[in-house]
């Protein structure tokens, strides 16, 4: 039913591997200009205050720098600063029980939480991926036996997709929608490039934050991506909220510096953007993909797999969403930075429309399968949800062209923007909340997990009127001509993909 591996964009955790873990508490008195070796040393000192001095003394030998390559890119030189290995554990400690050993690596001032336990450390790290070389990236910095105190973790191999049955086009307009979708949809090779980059970057970031995990999220994984879609990455350092103004920015500043100093051979233009949710923007020279990396946007991981389930629940969903996104971009109403709709809100608007038809094409997954889409579900289980939901058999046989027309008409003439909120969670339009986040907003689209307004960027009446006007004009044109070219130039769209 789903074309890509369940392991894409996230590590395959297993409950038996969950262990109490000490999230690396960021030393905020640490100067951002410190070298990476100092950062690692500081991290080691923070997490191992009780380590016997015998583990840290003895003969030390430098590890030579290694020449590495990423994908088909040029060789990358690892740091040439001296790196040392600690002396082997004394023989009289060999038979100490594992639980006793593990206690050494935990600060007595920190209590592990259930949430933190879902981001375990890998014991066995695979250093190769398609197109990469054998020498391990992690050996440029050495983290002592702290790494070895956690049970094994094995990443699953990348799986090939299965064929997805597309709807049958019975008219010219529906065929045009299908043609755009088939040309512009994200291919398996596009996803593999992003996944390879994620895998390599996760290993690199674990040099700074060993217990972190890097997830591929957003359109790259939710089924609604195009060939030109950027990649969105979420760095999870703990399964708890972090302060986005202080802690997240500091974490990202370390990541950005690491990219600049160590990964300049294949990471281009890493920039820290101090927005409400700060990100590091960069370009991967190997895949030529632009990426946005955030910290601990947990809801983004959850809604990725919710949307992924909707995407493959019914064969007409993905073609319709993709054409709507292309249409909105062409008419310049798909850019939150300019006060219009972001792609996520547009996807939710399409899903809501398909849920509210007289004969629905989609149900509410959160109402029908609450246990599979609970906001309290641990992250290592979230990826399983799409595989537990059977296909939805709708009695609505509307063609893609008619659904596109109906979508435009619904938001141009039927939806009550002044009093209603779009809710995919409830599969209906709800009365507008009276909270601050909803007041004075012209478009209200409920985020299915945290209940925020995903369309809050539309806060100017001029932009709202422009969006409504595009819906109305496009509906009239498409209704009269029944030609997708009347609202979306097909040749240019398919060339840009």
Order of alpha helices (4+ residues) and beta strands (2+ residues): alpha-beta-beta-alpha-alpha-alpha-beta-alpha-beta-alpha-beta-beta-beta-alpha-alpha-alpha-alpha-alpha-alpha-beta-beta-alpha-alpha
